[in-house]
């Protein structure tokens, strides 16, 4: 496996582990896949720092029931990468449950030899 193929595999593994941790409600695992300064911009445009998002998940304000991957593309440039993933998310957000077709545009950085997500922007598709 070339180093590019290895990088691709590691980034995709992180992305899919994030989706699994979200649906498992495992904020500890999810947090380990993200940089300390990670931010999530929700489909509403709300910008949310990592610790606030994880705290709201722990408080039950964000409950992810399912996140089904539909499509993913990935571009790597040195120690940075951009992944664009389309998923169907079944979630309860602030008490209202719905399914959304979300496109996640995620930036990844290599930190100490490990790929971590540094930013995610969710929009609908």
GUZADREN-43332 format. One record per residue (C-alpha): residue number from 1; residue in one letter; x, y, z. Coordinates in pm, 1 decimal. Layout:
NODE    n  res        px        py        pz
NODE  NUM    A         X         Y         Z
...
! end
This chain:
NODE    n  res        px        py        pz
NODE    1    X       0.0       0.0       0.0
NODE    2    X     139.5     340.4     -98.1
NODE    3    X     155.0     624.1     153.9
NODE    4    X    -130.9     799.1     -32.3
NODE    5    X    -345.1     485.8     -10.3
NODE    6    X    -256.2     454.8     359.3
NODE    7    X    -354.8     818.5     422.1
NODE    8    X    -684.9     766.8     238.4
NODE    9    X    -759.7     454.2     440.5
NODE   10    X    -680.1     627.5     771.5
NODE   11    X    -894.4     933.7     693.8
NODE   12    X   -1189.0     720.4     581.5
NODE   13    X   -1149.9     507.9     894.8
NODE   14    X   -1163.5     822.7    1111.1
NODE   15    X   -1470.6     953.5     925.2
NODE   16    X   -1660.0     626.2     958.7
NODE   17    X   -1556.9     594.3    1323.8
NODE   18    X   -1702.7     942.3    1382.5
NODE   19    X   -2036.7     835.2    1234.9
NODE   20    X   -2034.2     521.7    1450.9
NODE   21    X   -1942.6     714.9    1767.1
NODE   22    X   -2222.0     964.2    1695.8
NODE   23    X   -2485.4     691.5    1664.6
NODE   24    X   -2342.9     510.6    1968.5
NODE   25    X   -2351.8     834.6    2169.1
NODE   26    X   -1984.2     775.7    2251.4
NODE   27    X   -1859.9    1130.2    2304.1
NODE   28    X   -1526.0    1010.1    2441.8
NODE   29    X   -1447.0     816.1    2124.1
NODE   30    X   -1582.6    1096.3    1905.5
NODE   31    X   -1371.7    1355.3    2086.6
NODE   32    X   -1057.7    1146.9    2030.0
NODE   33    X   -1115.3    1162.1    1652.8
NODE   34    X   -1124.5    1544.2    1650.4
NODE   35    X    -862.6    1813.3    1706.9
NODE   36    X    -893.6    2017.5    2025.6
NODE   37    X   -1000.4    2323.5    1823.0
NODE   38    X   -1248.6    2127.9    1609.0
NODE   39    X   -1566.5    2312.6    1513.6
NODE   40    X   -1895.2    2204.5    1362.8
NODE   41    X   -2108.4    2440.0    1158.4
NODE   42    X   -2460.5    2299.3    1160.0
NODE   43    X   -2697.5    2309.3     862.1
NODE   44    X   -2865.8    2606.1    1035.5
NODE   45    X   -2536.1    2797.5    1014.7
NODE   46    X   -2476.4    2770.4    1390.0
NODE   47    X   -2101.2    2750.1    1462.0
NODE   48    X   -2030.2    2514.6    1752.2
NODE   49    X   -1696.9    2441.2    1921.6
NODE   50    X   -1609.1    2077.8    1991.8
NODE   51    X   -1663.2    2086.3    2369.1
NODE   52    X   -2007.2    2248.3    2339.8
NODE   53    X   -2123.0    1993.1    2080.3
NODE   54    X   -1999.4    1697.0    2285.4
NODE   55    X   -2157.7    1840.5    2602.6
NODE   56    X   -2490.5    1877.8    2422.5
NODE   57    X   -2465.4    1519.7    2301.0
NODE   58    X   -2399.0    1402.7    2659.0
NODE   59    X   -2701.2    1606.0    2776.7
NODE   60    X   -2926.0    1435.9    2518.3
NODE   61    X   -2981.6    1751.2    2311.9
NODE   62    X   -2826.6    1578.8    2007.5
NODE   63    X   -2915.3    1210.4    1972.7
NODE   64    X   -2802.5    1044.5    1652.5
NODE   65    X   -3010.7     733.6    1580.4
NODE   66    X   -2853.9     652.1    1245.0
NODE   67    X   -2607.8     795.8     993.8
NODE   68    X   -2598.5     611.0     662.5
NODE   69    X   -2313.6     688.2     426.6
NODE   70    X   -2427.5     750.6      68.0
NODE   71    X   -2121.3     898.6    -101.2
NODE   72    X   -1773.9    1017.2      -9.7
NODE   73    X   -1491.9    1197.5    -188.9
NODE   74    X   -1149.2    1281.8     -54.9
NODE   75    X    -864.9    1511.0    -160.2
NODE   76    X    -530.9    1499.5      22.2
NODE   77    X    -263.9    1771.2       1.4
NODE   78    X      35.0    1692.2     220.8
NODE   79    X     -71.1    1700.0     586.7
NODE   80    X    -420.1    1833.6     514.9
NODE   81    X    -721.8    1677.4     351.3
NODE   82    X   -1079.7    1760.1     264.6
NODE   83    X   -1348.5    1494.7     274.7
NODE   84    X   -1698.2    1551.3     141.5
NODE   85    X   -1943.4    1291.9     262.6
NODE   86    X   -2313.3    1261.4     199.1
NODE   87    X   -2515.6    1083.6     463.6
NODE   88    X   -2875.7    1035.5     565.2
NODE   89    X   -2895.8    1125.4     932.6
NODE   90    X   -3177.6    1023.6    1165.3
NODE   91    X   -3143.7    1244.6    1471.4
NODE   92    X   -3331.5    1401.9    1756.2
NODE   93    X   -3216.9    1761.0    1793.1
NODE   94    X   -3352.5    1959.5    2087.4
NODE   95    X   -3641.4    1713.4    2117.1
NODE   96    X   -3746.1    1700.4    1749.3
NODE   97    X   -3667.0    1386.7    1551.2
NODE   98    X   -3620.6    1393.8    1174.6
NODE   99    X   -3415.7    1249.8     890.4
NODE  100    X   -3189.0    1484.4     700.5
NODE  101    X   -2980.0    1435.2     387.1
NODE  102    X   -2657.3    1597.3     507.2
NODE  103    X   -2342.1    1681.0     321.3
NODE  104    X   -2045.0    1701.2     556.0
NODE  105    X   -1747.0    1895.7     428.3
NODE  106    X   -1469.1    1799.1     666.7
NODE  107    X   -1113.3    1920.9     695.9
NODE  108    X    -854.3    1680.3     832.0
NODE  109    X    -500.4    1746.8     953.2
NODE  110    X    -218.8    1511.4    1037.2
NODE  111    X    -128.9    1557.2    1404.2
NODE  112    X     162.0    1353.1    1536.8
NODE  113    X     126.0    1103.8    1252.9
NODE  114    X    -250.0    1064.2    1308.5
NODE  115    X    -530.2    1206.9    1094.6
NODE  116    X    -786.8    1408.4    1294.7
NODE  117    X   -1086.7    1612.3    1183.7
NODE  118    X   -1039.5    1984.2    1247.3
NODE  119    X   -1360.3    2125.0    1103.2
NODE  120    X   -1696.4    2007.6     971.9
NODE  121    X   -1961.6    2202.9     786.3
NODE  122    X   -2301.7    2037.7     746.7
NODE  123    X   -2539.2    2138.6     469.3
NODE  124    X   -2834.8    1961.7     311.0
NODE  125    X   -2821.2    1805.4     -35.0
! end
